[in-house]
Amino acid sequence: MEAIQVEIEKKLRDLCTNTSSDFSAIAYVDQGNQTIRWEHAHGFTNNRFKNMVIRPGKGLSGSVVRFGTTMILDTDTPDRQRTRLQYPIMLAENLVSAVAVPIHMNGKVSGVLLIGSRTEVKYTPEQVDFVKKMADEIAEIKK
């Protein structure tokens, strides 16, 4: 396995451990055809995430890419149960709570780092900051 792949998988495993999450994944933007694909994951229950192709602005990862902002779906999110039904990754992995942060490279959003839980949780500001820090570290690995 490629060294970068091993390092990214270790980061995803650490994310799950340090945030008490069940699932973590990275999606990258394909600038050529303006789509987003999930490429790496840890804690997955099936391989459906690999076949998902998302347009910027659609779904959880598409919204993060389009607006370049962190999205949090947890116990504080109003209408969370209905909102999660709009996000294929959450349905495919049966996630109830999630945090998605942009991965910035070369001054633009080039990917999304997501953590998720299959039970209801409230993500703390420290956990969200940790995910953001890991997104920066992953951007450095990919350069």
C-alpha positions as CSV (number, residue, x, y, z in Angstrom):
1,M,0.0,0.0,0.0
2,E,1.2,3.5,-0.8
3,A,2.7,5.4,2.1
4,I,0.3,8.3,1.7
5,Q,-2.7,5.9,1.8
6,V,-1.4,4.3,5.0
7,E,-0.9,7.7,6.6
8,I,-4.4,8.9,5.7
9,E,-6.0,5.7,7.0
10,K,-4.1,6.1,10.3
11,K,-5.5,9.7,10.5
12,L,-9.0,8.5,9.9
13,R,-8.6,5.8,12.5
14,D,-7.2,8.4,15.0
15,L,-10.2,10.7,14.2
16,C,-12.7,8.0,15.2
17,T,-10.8,7.2,18.4
18,N,-10.3,10.8,19.5
19,T,-13.8,12.0,18.8
20,S,-15.6,8.8,19.8
21,S,-17.1,8.5,16.3
22,D,-18.0,5.4,14.4
23,F,-17.1,6.6,10.9
24,S,-14.6,8.9,9.3
25,A,-14.1,9.6,5.6
26,I,-12.5,11.9,3.0
27,A,-14.0,13.1,-0.2
28,Y,-12.1,14.9,-2.9
29,V,-13.2,17.3,-5.6
30,D,-12.5,16.3,-9.1
31,Q,-11.9,19.7,-10.7
32,G,-12.1,18.3,-14.2
33,N,-15.8,17.3,-14.1
34,Q,-16.8,19.2,-10.9
35,T,-17.8,16.2,-8.9
36,I,-17.0,15.0,-5.4
37,R,-16.1,11.4,-4.5
38,W,-15.5,9.6,-1.2
39,E,-12.1,8.0,-1.5
40,H,-11.0,7.0,2.0
41,A,-13.0,5.8,4.9
42,H,-12.7,4.1,8.3
43,G,-15.4,2.3,10.2
44,F,-17.6,1.8,7.1
45,T,-20.3,-0.9,7.2
46,N,-20.5,-1.3,3.4
47,N,-18.8,-0.1,0.2
48,R,-21.6,2.1,-1.1
49,F,-19.7,5.3,-0.2
50,K,-17.2,4.4,-3.0
51,N,-19.9,4.7,-5.7
52,M,-21.3,8.1,-4.6
53,V,-20.7,11.0,-6.9
54,I,-21.8,14.3,-5.6
55,R,-22.1,17.7,-7.2
56,P,-20.9,20.8,-5.4
57,G,-23.8,22.2,-3.5
58,K,-25.6,18.9,-3.1
59,G,-25.5,16.7,-0.1
60,L,-23.4,17.2,3.0
61,S,-20.0,17.1,1.3
62,G,-21.3,19.3,-1.6
63,S,-22.5,22.0,0.7
64,V,-19.2,22.0,2.6
65,V,-17.3,22.3,-0.8
66,R,-19.6,25.0,-2.2
67,F,-19.7,27.2,0.9
68,G,-16.2,26.3,2.3
69,T,-17.7,26.0,5.8
70,T,-18.0,23.4,8.6
71,M,-21.3,21.7,8.9
72,I,-22.5,20.0,12.1
73,L,-25.5,17.7,12.5
74,D,-25.8,16.7,16.1
75,T,-28.3,16.8,18.9
76,D,-28.3,20.6,18.7
77,T,-29.4,20.7,15.1
78,P,-33.1,21.5,14.6
79,D,-35.0,19.0,12.5
80,R,-31.8,16.8,12.3
81,Q,-33.7,13.5,11.6
82,R,-35.3,14.9,8.5
83,T,-32.2,16.8,7.4
84,R,-30.0,13.7,7.6
85,L,-32.3,12.0,5.0
86,Q,-31.0,14.5,2.4
87,Y,-27.4,13.2,2.8
88,P,-26.6,9.9,1.0
89,I,-23.4,9.3,3.1
90,M,-25.4,9.5,6.3
91,L,-28.1,7.1,5.0
92,A,-25.5,4.6,3.5
93,E,-23.6,4.4,6.8
94,N,-26.7,4.8,9.1
95,L,-25.2,8.0,10.7
96,V,-27.3,10.0,13.1
97,S,-24.8,12.7,13.9
98,A,-21.9,14.1,11.8
99,V,-19.3,16.9,11.4
100,A,-17.9,17.8,8.0
101,V,-15.1,20.2,7.5
102,P,-13.5,21.5,4.3
103,I,-10.0,20.5,3.3
104,H,-8.2,23.5,1.8
105,M,-5.3,23.1,-0.7
106,N,-3.8,25.9,-2.8
107,G,-6.3,28.4,-1.6
108,K,-9.5,26.5,-2.4
109,V,-11.6,23.8,-1.0
110,S,-10.4,20.5,-2.5
111,G,-12.1,18.0,-0.3
112,V,-14.2,17.2,2.8
113,L,-13.3,15.4,6.0
114,L,-16.2,13.9,7.8
115,I,-16.8,12.1,11.1
116,G,-20.0,10.5,12.0
117,S,-21.7,8.6,14.8
118,R,-24.5,6.0,14.5
119,T,-25.9,7.2,17.8
120,E,-27.1,10.6,18.9
121,V,-24.2,12.7,20.1
122,K,-23.3,16.4,20.7
123,Y,-19.9,17.2,19.2
124,T,-17.9,19.5,21.5
125,P,-16.0,22.6,20.1
126,E,-12.8,20.7,21.0
127,Q,-13.8,17.7,18.8
128,V,-14.7,20.0,15.9
129,D,-11.4,21.8,16.3
130,F,-9.6,18.5,16.2
131,V,-11.4,17.5,13.0
132,K,-10.3,20.9,11.5
133,K,-6.7,20.3,12.6
134,M,-6.8,16.8,11.0
135,A,-8.1,18.3,7.8
136,D,-5.1,20.7,7.7
137,E,-2.8,17.7,8.3
138,I,-4.4,15.7,5.5
139,A,-4.0,18.7,3.1
140,E,-0.3,18.7,3.9
141,I,0.0,15.0,3.2
142,K,-1.7,15.3,-0.1
143,K,0.4,18.2,-1.3
